[in-house]
Amino acid sequence: MNRVILTLLYSVLALSMMTQVSGTAFAAKKRPMSPELAAKKENFRKQHEQRVSQPQRDTAAQSLKDQRKKVLKAKRDAKRLKHRSGQPAQ
């Protein structure tokens, strides 16, 4: 029984010490933002606005796939025309 109480006491003590130590990191006073931090924040916001969504990505992938099919078909047709006209294919 004493072991259980001591274990609980130590765990509560450890937990309270960890929260006290980590709590000071968030206790900073509000002060004006530095120009460097403001610039970083603005850059992050701009990059986030430019992020491509999954539907846009899917549409672009499908479009690229269609373009590649067109090119492949055009190459095959050109090869067939050369072959039919008697010229050796390169």
SEPA-222141 format. One record per atom (N, C-alpha, C): y negated, x negated, z; atom name; residue in one letter. Coordinates in steps of 0.2 Angstrom, whole numbers. Last residue first. Example, Ala and Ser with C-alpha at 12.3 -4.5 7.8 and 13.67 -1.06 7.14 Angstrom:
BEGIN
      py      px      pz   margu   baro
      11     -64      35       N      S
       5     -68      36      CA      S
       0     -64      39       C      S
      28     -66      39       N      A
      22     -62      39      CA      A
      16     -66      39       C      A
***
This chain:
BEGIN
      py      px      pz   margu   baro
     -33     -66    -441       N      Q
     -35     -72    -437      CA      Q
     -33     -72    -430       C      Q
     -22     -61    -454       N      A
     -26     -59    -447      CA      A
     -27     -66    -444       C      A
     -24     -63    -471       N      P
     -21     -65    -465      CA      P
     -25     -63    -459       C      P
     -27     -49    -482       N      Q
     -30     -55    -479      CA      Q
     -26     -57    -472       C      Q
     -22     -37    -486       N      G
     -19     -43    -488      CA      G
     -22     -49    -485       C      G
     -27     -25    -481       N      S
     -30     -28    -487      CA      S
     -27     -34    -489       C      S
     -19     -24    -470       N      R
     -18     -19    -475      CA      R
     -21     -22    -482       C      R
     -25     -33    -461       N      H
     -18     -34    -463      CA      H
     -16     -30    -469       C      H
     -38     -28    -460       N      K
     -37     -35    -463      CA      K
     -30     -35    -465       C      K
     -35     -16    -453       N      L
     -38     -16    -460      CA      L
     -37     -22    -463       C      L
     -29     -20    -441       N      R
     -25     -16    -446      CA      R
     -28     -16    -453       C      R
     -40     -26    -435       N      K
     -34     -30    -437      CA      K
     -30     -27    -442       C      K
     -48     -15    -434       N      A
     -51     -21    -438      CA      A
     -45     -25    -440       C      A
     -41      -8    -424       N      D
     -42      -5    -431      CA      D
     -44     -11    -436       C      D
     -41     -16    -413       N      R
     -34     -15    -417      CA      R
     -36     -12    -424       C      R
     -54     -17    -410       N      K
     -51     -23    -412      CA      K
     -44     -21    -416       C      K
     -56      -3    -407       N      A
     -60      -6    -413      CA      A
     -57     -12    -415       C      A
     -48      -2    -396       N      K
     -46       2    -402      CA      K
     -50      -1    -408       C      K
     -55     -11    -387       N      L
     -48     -12    -389      CA      L
     -46      -9    -395       C      L
     -67      -4    -386       N      V
     -67     -11    -389      CA      V
     -60     -12    -391       C      V
     -63       8    -380       N      K
     -66       8    -386      CA      K
     -66       1    -390       C      K
     -58       3    -368       N      K
     -53       6    -372      CA      K
     -56       7    -379       C      K
     -70      -1    -362       N      R
     -64      -6    -364      CA      R
     -59      -3    -369       C      R
     -76      11    -360       N      Q
     -79       6    -365      CA      Q
     -74       1    -367       C      Q
     -68      17    -351       N      D
     -68      20    -357      CA      D
     -71      15    -362       C      D
     -70       8    -340       N      K
     -63       9    -343      CA      K
     -63      12    -350       C      K
     -83      10    -337       N      L
     -81       3    -340      CA      L
     -74       4    -343       C      L
     -82      23    -333       N      S
     -86      22    -339      CA      S
     -84      15    -342       C      S
     -75      22    -321       N      Q
     -72      26    -327      CA      Q
     -76      24    -333       C      Q
     -83      14    -314       N      A
     -77      11    -315      CA      A
     -74      15    -321       C      A
     -94      23    -312       N      A
     -95      17    -316      CA      A
     -88      14    -318       C      A
     -88      33    -305       N      T
     -90      35    -311      CA      T
     -91      28    -315       C      T
     -85      26    -293       N      D
     -79      29    -297      CA      D
     -82      30    -304       C      D
     -98      23    -289       N      R
     -93      18    -290      CA      R
     -87      20    -295       C      R
    -102      36    -286       N      Q
    -106      32    -291      CA      Q
    -101      26    -293       C      Q
     -94      39    -275       N      P
     -93      43    -282      CA      P
     -97      39    -287       C      P
     -97      29    -266       N      Q
     -91      29    -269      CA      Q
     -90      33    -275       C      Q
    -114      22    -268       N      S
    -109      27    -265      CA      S
    -103      27    -269       C      S
    -122       7    -266       N      V
    -119      11    -271      CA      V
    -114      16    -267       C      V
    -137       3    -258       N      R
    -130       3    -258      CA      R
    -127       8    -262       C      R
    -151       3    -257       N      Q
    -148       1    -264      CA      Q
    -140       2    -264       C      Q
    -153       6    -244       N      E
    -155      11    -249      CA      E
    -152      10    -256       C      E
    -149      -6    -238       N      H
    -145       0    -237      CA      H
    -147       6    -242       C      H
    -159     -14    -243       N      Q
    -153     -15    -245      CA      Q
    -148      -9    -244       C      Q
    -170      -9    -236       N      K
    -170      -9    -243      CA      K
    -163     -10    -246       C      K
    -166     -11    -222       N      R
    -167      -4    -225      CA      R
    -167      -4    -232       C      R
    -166     -25    -223       N      F
    -160     -22    -221      CA      F
    -161     -14    -224       C      F
    -180     -28    -225       N      N
    -175     -30    -230      CA      N
    -168     -26    -229       C      N
    -185     -22    -213       N      E
    -187     -19    -219      CA      E
    -182     -21    -225       C      E
    -180     -31    -203       N      K
    -178     -24    -203      CA      K
    -180     -20    -210       C      K
    -185     -43    -207       N      K
    -178     -42    -208      CA      K
    -176     -35    -208       C      K
    -199     -40    -205       N      A
    -197     -42    -212      CA      A
    -189     -41    -212       C      A
    -198     -38    -191       N      A
    -200     -33    -195      CA      A
    -198     -34    -202       C      A
    -195     -51    -187       N      L
    -190     -46    -186      CA      L
    -192     -40    -190       C      L
    -207     -58    -191       N      E
    -200     -60    -194      CA      E
    -195     -54    -193       C      E
    -217     -52    -183       N      P
    -217     -51    -191      CA      P
    -210     -53    -194       C      P
    -210     -43    -169       N      S
    -213     -49    -172      CA      S
    -212     -48    -180       C      S
    -215     -28    -162       N      M
    -210     -32    -166      CA      M
    -214     -38    -169       C      M
    -222     -27    -145       N      P
    -223     -26    -152      CA      P
    -217     -31    -156       C      P
    -210     -21    -133       N      R
    -215     -25    -135      CA      R
    -216     -25    -142       C      R
    -201     -15    -119       N      K
    -204     -14    -126      CA      K
    -210     -18    -127       C      K
    -191     -26    -110       N      K
    -197     -22    -110      CA      K
    -198     -21    -118       C      K
    -173     -26    -108       N      A
    -179     -29    -111      CA      A
    -185     -24    -112       C      A
    -161     -22    -104       N      A
    -166     -21    -100      CA      A
    -173     -24    -102       C      A
    -149     -26    -110       N      F
    -152     -20    -113      CA      F
    -159     -18    -109       C      F
    -145     -37    -102       N      A
    -146     -38    -109      CA      A
    -150     -32    -113       C      A
    -142     -31     -90       N      T
    -148     -35     -91      CA      T
    -150     -36     -98       C      T
    -129     -26     -92       N      G
    -135     -22     -91      CA      G
    -141     -25     -92       C      G
    -120     -36     -90       N      S
    -121     -34     -97      CA      S
    -127     -29     -97       C      S
    -120     -38     -76       N      V
    -122     -44     -81      CA      V
    -124     -41     -88       C      V
    -116     -25     -72       N      Q
    -123     -28     -70      CA      Q
    -125     -34     -75       C      Q
    -104     -24     -78       N      T
    -109     -19     -80      CA      T
    -116     -22     -78       C      T
     -97     -34     -71       N      M
     -97     -34     -78      CA      M
    -103     -30     -81       C      M
     -97     -30     -58       N      M
    -100     -36     -60      CA      M
    -102     -36     -67       C      M
     -89     -18     -59       N      S
     -97     -17     -57      CA      S
    -100     -24     -59       C      S
     -77     -23     -62       N      L
     -80     -19     -67      CA      L
     -88     -18     -65       C      L
     -74     -31     -51       N      A
     -75     -34     -57      CA      A
     -79     -30     -62       C      A
     -74     -21     -41       N      L
     -78     -26     -40      CA      L
     -79     -30     -47       C      L
     -63     -13     -46       N      V
     -69     -10     -46      CA      V
     -75     -15     -45       C      V
     -53     -23     -45       N      S
     -54     -20     -52      CA      S
     -61     -17     -52       C      S
     -52     -25     -31       N      Y
     -54     -31     -36      CA      Y
     -56     -28     -43       C      Y
     -48     -12     -27       N      L
     -55     -15     -25      CA      L
     -57     -21     -29       C      L
     -36     -11     -33       N      L
     -41      -6     -35      CA      L
     -48      -9     -33       C      L
     -29     -22     -26       N      T
     -30     -22     -33      CA      T
     -35     -17     -36       C      T
     -30     -17     -13       N      L
     -34     -23     -15      CA      L
     -35     -24     -22       C      L
     -22      -6     -14       N      I
     -29      -5     -12      CA      I
     -33     -11     -14       C      I
     -10     -11     -17       N      V
     -13      -6     -22      CA      V
     -21      -6     -20       C      V
      -8     -19      -6       N      R
      -8     -22     -13      CA      R
     -12     -17     -18       C      R
      -6     -10       4       N      N
     -12     -14       4      CA      N
     -13     -18      -3       C      N
       6      -4       0       N      M
       0       0       0      CA      M
      -6      -4       0       C      M
***
